[in-house]
Amino acid sequence: MIRFIAVLLMCCAGTPVWAEMRFSEVAPALGAAWLEGRFEQHKTIVGLPLPLHSSGTFYVQDNQLRWLTQAPMQSELHFSSQGISQWQKGEQIWQMTAQQQPVVATISQLMLAMMAGQWSSLDQAFQVQTFEQGEGGCWSLVVVSKDALLSRVVEQLHVAGCERVTRIALHEVSGTVTALSLSSLVQGEP
């Protein structure tokens, strides 16, 4: 579970030199920021016959993302500029700080920016590889990381929606795919 979250936070990888589009250029199509919602997660791991499923809620408050898994077991992750921590039954059971692992702070900030719809802040770390607008305001994009270290772990991040982000799929170099479906989104400014 911890490895999945760390990889999920890394988001994207392998930026081609020719990619020039920025998140801020496509931000108007992506919709307003959202502060809370529900998620369904399906993780397909190479070598396992069935995908792993989890679900829960998330919310952004006080510049922190809280990811609350409700099934198959209850767990809570906190993402902030200081790092990542995991909580169960109100007690912190794991923490990785920016001082312990500087890349954790970057990953945590990127996850917070993605979930809060802070698209312009993602320009520093990611490049939009493809962007397609469909009918009815629907769109999809593929992004890759500008960071060579992240590109060793994650191949691409696919993001799609209509008026707001509703699907995120993380494609790892190993072949593992983590797909998130987001619903019941409450919009606003973080």
N, C-alpha and C positions, 0 to 999 in steps of 0.2 A: 504494500500500500504506500509506504513512504517513497519507494523508488518511483512508483507511478506518478505521484504528485510532483516529485522533483523533475521527472521527465516532462510532465504536462506543463510545468512552469517554464521549461526551456523553450517550448513552443516550436521553433522553426530552425531550419538549417540549410546550408549549401547555397549561398547566394551566387547566382551567375553574374559575371561581370557586367553583362548587358542590361540587367534589371535596373530601371531608373525610377519607376513609379513609387510614390511614398504613400503611407497610410493617410496622411493629411489631405492628399489629393482625392481620395475616394471616400473620405469621412462623411460628406453630405449624404451619400447613398446609404451609409451604414445606420443612420438614425441616431436618435438621442441616447445619451448615457442611460444606463439602467443600474439600479441600486440593489435590487433583490429579485429572486426568482427561484424556480425549481430546476433541477437537472436530473437527467437519466444518463447514465454512463455505461457504455459497452466497450470492453477491452478485449481485443482478439490478440492472443499471444501465440507466436509461432510455436508449434509443438503441442499445444493444448487443443483437445477436440472441440470444446465449447467456449464461447466468450464468457468473460466475467462481467456480472451486472451489478450496479449499485445505483442508488438514487438518494435524493435529499434536496436541500435548499442551500442557497448562498445569499449573502448580503454584504454590501459595502457600507462601512460606517467608520468615521474618524480615521480616514485614510488607511483602512485595513479591510482586507477581504476575509470573510469567515465562510468556510466551506463545511457545511454540516451534512455528513453522510448519515442517513437514517436506516437504510437497508443495504446489504444484509446485516450489518451491525452498526451501532451508533459510534460516530467518531467526529471530531471537529478539528479542522486545520485553520490556522490563522496565518495570513500572508501580510507582511508589512515591510517597510524599508529596513527594519532591523533584522529580518529573517523570517523563518518559518517555524511554527510550533504545532504540535498535535496535542489534543485534549480528549480525555474520556471521563465521563461522569464528573465534569467540573474540575478535573485535576490535569495539570500539564504532565504529559508522559514522555515528551520528546521535544527537543529544540535544536535548531541549527541557526546560529547567529551570523551576521555579516562579518564579524571579526574572525569567527572560526573558518568560514568559507565565503570569501568575498563574492563569488559567483552566485551564492544563494540570495544575496540582497538584490542583485540584478534580476534574477529569475522571479523573485517575489514581487518586485516592482512591476515587472512586465505582466505578470498574471493579474495583479491589481488593476493595471491600466486596461488590459483586455476586458476584464469583467465589468469595469466601470465605464467602458466606452470612451476612454481617454485616448483617442486615436492618434492625435498629434504627438503624444509622448512616446508612441511606439516607433516613430520614424527613426530614432537613433539606433534601434536594435534590429529592425526588420525592413525588408524590401518586399514590395508587392510584385510578385512574378507575373500573375495574370489577374485580370478583373473583367467580369462579364456582367452586364446588366440585362435582365430579362424583362418579361412583361409584368405589369402590375407593381412595379417598384421592387421586384425581387432581384437578387444579385448573388454572385459568388466570387470569391477570390482565393488565390493561393499565395501564401507568403513564405519566405525563406529567411534564415538568419544571416546577418552580416558578420557574425562571430564564427571564426573557424573552429573553435572548440565545440560549440553547440552543434555545428554541422556534422560532427563525428557521431552524434547520438541521434539527432532528429533530421529527417529528410525534408518534410514539408508540413505546413499547417494549412488546412482547407477551412474556410469560414464562409457561411452562407446565411441568407435570411431574406425577409421581406419587411421593410421598415425598421427592423432591428435584427441583431444576430440571433439566430435560433439553432444553428448547428456549427459545431467545431469538430474537426477530425485531425488528430495528431498522427502523422505517419513517421515512425522511427526507422532508422537505417536497418535495424534488425528484422523488419517486417511486421513488428507489432503495431497495431492501430488502436488508438483510443478515440472513441466517438462520443461526443456530448450532444444531447438534445436539450435545449433550454426552453422553458415555458413559464407562464404566469409572471412575466417580467413587469416590474414596476419601474417606470422611467423617471428620471430626474437628473439633477446635477450633483455629483459627489462633493 
